[in-house]
């Protein structure tokens, strides 16, 4: 059962810049480090961009949708920033086939430790192996359908809307 993980950036991939005191992107995705430590068989990894999700637009979403369409694997995880993850999930659902696609990310960067990135990625890996075809979001230990989820910015969690 092969799984392909596509990294697009977001908080999961940010690092602390000691000069500017801001969270920035380094020269590569941290998701590959998480994947290499997971011991999950048949796991492939690709990184197509390192962008804050607030900067992701429909051209970027089309790149992701094209990747999903061209991917040989039927099970795909997309790591993505949480701010516009729902919008991207909905876009991909409009352009996807019968694959199983799970988007996940983090509220705190992997590089800062004690974050939620590895937990969310592990949840997504488990979910992508058990779900039916469709587009989902794996956050906070829960799996949401792409059309029934919202990020609650007051609580810092994802939750069902219906």
Phi, psi and omega in degrees: 000096183279142178233137175245128177256127179249120179263134179236359180112218183087179183303326181306329184257005183275155176232160178275127176267113183291343179280309183268346183065023179248162172273126183226173173268141173275208183268357180200169179282143174279345184299325179298325176294316179298319181293318183294333179273356189276336183060025176276125181288155175057044180251124177252155181222137173220146174239124182254340178194161172234091184228145169292139185294338175293340179263355180284132180239183183293333174296318177294319178297325177294322176301316178295315180297321178294321177298313179302314181296323183275347184291133178290327182287147178270344181246119186229134173247133176243119173274137193205152173295150187281338186298322181235022180301319181296317179298319178293318178301317179294320178298312182295323178299326179287339185243006186263166178261223183261028179275167175257117185235125179236123174264141177211168181193208182208150174273338178229141184298145175303321185292343182265003178061166182049029176266185182254005187296312182293322178298312181294320178296318177298319177298318179294321179297317177295317183294317185295341179271350185239345184278159170281168180303146182148184181242130186226166172236131177248108178212148175057034179073016181231157176245129182239143170290147184300335184256015182218045184211149175215150173271120177271103184287341177286322181263344182071035179222165170263146180208159177295149177258342182244000000 
